[in-house]
Amino acid sequence: MKIAILGADGYLGWPTAVNLAFKKNKLLLIDNYVKRRLMTNFNKKPLVLSPKLDKKVKYLKSHGCQVNYENIDCCNYDKLYNSLKKFKPDAVIHYAELPSAPYSMIGEKEAWLTLQNNLRSTFNLVWCVKAINKNCHIIKLGTMGEYGTPNIDIEEGWINVKHNNRNQKFMYPRQASSLYHTSKIMDTDLLWFYVRMYDLRVTDLMQGPVYGVLDNEFMSNNNLQNTYSYDDIFGTVLNRFIVQAVAGMPLTIYGSGNQIRGYINIKDSLKCIDLALNNPPKAGKLNINNQFTEQFSVNQLAKKVKSALKEINISAEIKKIINPRKEKEKHYYNAKNTNLLKLGLKPRLLTNKEIIKLANYVIGYKKKINKNIIKPKTKWV
Ligand code: USQ
C-alpha cells in the first residue's frame, strides 16, 4: 500500500513507520517537529531522543525500504495538499496532533495551540482526501479519554438510544476532562460530519494510555529507538512509573489512585494499526475501535510495577500526592474493546516479564534521568 503517516517523528509515528516500511509498503512520512520544539521550550528532555527523520529515513532506505520524508506543518493546507496529491496515498495515518493533557491545561496559549493544531490538521486532511481521492482510508488516532468516565458501560463508538418508544443509533456521549481530550472529541465530530457529507472512509481509534518501546533489531542496532518521555507533561503514567522506580523515586499516584483507564502496549498499538489498514470501512462509514487491552486503576498499576520490580531487586515506593488534575477519582468503568479482538488482535498483557523488560531498557539510560522534570507542575484549576 501507499501510506502517508502524519506525525511520523513521534512516540507512535516512528515505530509505525518502521513496522510498515518493513512490510513492503511505500511510505511518505510527514512531520514538522513541533513536539520536539515544545519539549525543548519546556526543558523536558526525553530519556531517549530519537534521531530526526531525515537520518532515520536514510537508514530505512539503506535496508531497501521505500520511504520519503517531508517537513510539513499539517496546518498548512496548500503544502499538505501538494504533498498528498503527488504521493496519492491509499491510506493516511493521522498522528499529527499535540497529545498532552497537561500541556493543554497550562494556559491560554497552550490551550489554543492544542485546539487549533489538532482541529486544523484533521480538517486539512479531510479536505485533502476529499479533493484528491475520496477512497483513501483515513486512520485517525483518537483517545479513550473522549468518553470520560461515565456511570454506564462504554460502548465502542456508538449507542442505541430509545426515547419515547423510538430508537436511534447515536455516537456514544463524550465528556472529557482536559482540553486536549476535548480537542479529540471535536476531531471525531468533524470526521463524522464529513463522512456523512462526502462518503469518506474513516477509522477512528480510541486509544488508552500507551506504554513500552518497540525494541526491534533494526531500531536498536542503529540507535533509532523511539522517543521515550517520562516528564510531567509529555510522559504517560506507566512509562513514568518505570523511570521513577529505576531512579529510586516514589511512584506518584495522583489523588486516591482509583482512576481507571484502558492501557495498551505499544506493540499492540502497532498491530491495531495493521488491522485497521487491512479492514477499511466502506465509503460513508466511520469505524470506531476502542484501542486498549486491559483496564487498571492507577493504584493497581503502581502495585504491579512494585511487585514485578522486586524480582530484579528494585524496591519501589508508592506515594499518593495531591491530584493536579480535575478528574473523577472514584468511578464506574467498564469499556468494551471487542472490535479489534474480533479482527484478530492477540493482546500482549502487562505481565511481570513485560514490566521487567521495560525496566531493563530504562536501566540502560539510568544516567540520563533528570529527577527535576518528574513532579507535576500543571494544575487543572
Ligand atoms: N497519573 C498518576 N500519576 C502520574 C501520571 C498520571 O496517577 O504520575 C494518572 C492521571 O491522573 C490519570 C492517569 O494516570 O488518571 C492517566 O494519565 P496519563 O498521563 O498516563 O494519560 P492521559 O493524560 O490521560 O493521556 C495519555 C496520552 C494521551 C492519550 C491518553 C489516553 O498522553 O495522548 O490520548 O493517554 S486516555 O487516558 O485513555 O485518554
Boltz pocket constraint, residues with backbone or C-beta under 6 A from the ligand:
constraints:
  - pocket:
      binder: B
      contacts: [[A, 99], [A, 100], [A, 101], [A, 102], [A, 142], [A, 143], [A, 144], [A, 145], [A, 146], [A, 181], [A, 207], [A, 208], [A, 209], [A, 210], [A, 233], [A, 234], [A, 235], [A, 236], [A, 237], [A, 238], [A, 240], [A, 252], [A, 253], [A, 254], [A, 255], [A, 257], [A, 259], [A, 261], [A, 262], [A, 298], [A, 325], [A, 327]]
      max_distance: 6.0
